[in-house]
Amino acid sequence: MRADRYELVVQQPYPANYAASVARATEERESQQWPILDLSDFPSLDQYQLILLGHPIWAMTPANPMYQFLAQMGQQLANKRVASFSTNAGYGAGDTQIVLNKLTPASTRMLPNYTVHDIELAKTTQAFKQWLQKMVIVK
């Protein structure tokens, strides 16, 4: 299976210090001042029918860069099949499905998300592959 990929990059990187990074992410989330993304080379999504969004879960919601991406580019997901896969710290996907539905147009077809506890990642390769196969097959 082949796929194109694109990495979201914030203009101002998060601090390497965990506590400082969490503090910044919390402030962004509480003020809804999401990080600025560098989307200068973002490709046209016209050629794609299926969009898979990979991201971590921060505080029971998609990470701030993903939230900003969806807020900024969600309209480009119109008439696409969209699913997310994420890692979490043991609390599950949180409100990921709600956020995806809210920040993408109604014409987008949201598919079931896949999330895994980050420390279980290596043990779930087969389950992820099975989920991925389903996403490719689902029309």
C-alpha positions, 0 to 999 in steps of 0.5 A, a space after each residue: 500500500 502506497 500513500 503520500 504524506 505531509 508533516 505539520 510543522 509549527 512556525 514556533 517549535 514547542 520547547 524540548 522541556 516537557 513541563 514548558 511544552 505542556 504549559 504552552 499547549 495548555 495556554 494555547 488550548 485555553 485561549 484558543 490561540 492555536 499555533 501557526 503552521 507552516 503550510 507553504 508547501 501544502 499540496 492540493 488535496 483534489 487528487 485524494 479520496 481518503 485522508 488519514 490524519 495521524 496525531 497524538 492526543 493532548 488533554 483528551 483532544 487532538 494535539 493543538 497543531 492538528 486542531 489548527 490544521 483542521 480549523 484552517 484547512 478543514 474545508 479542503 476535506 470536503 467530499 473526502 473520506 477522513 479518518 484519524 489515527 492517534 496515540 494517547 497516554 491511556 485515556 483513549 481518543 477523547 473528543 477526536 471524533 467530535 472535533 473532526 466533525 466540527 472542523 470539517 464540512 458536513 459533506 466530509 465522510 468521517 470514518 472510525 478513528 484508531 487510537 492506541 495507548 502510546 506504550 502499547 504501540 509496538 504491540 498493535 502493529 497488526 491491529 493498525 494494519 487491519 484498521 488501515 485495510 478497512 479504511 482503504 476498502 470502505 467507500 
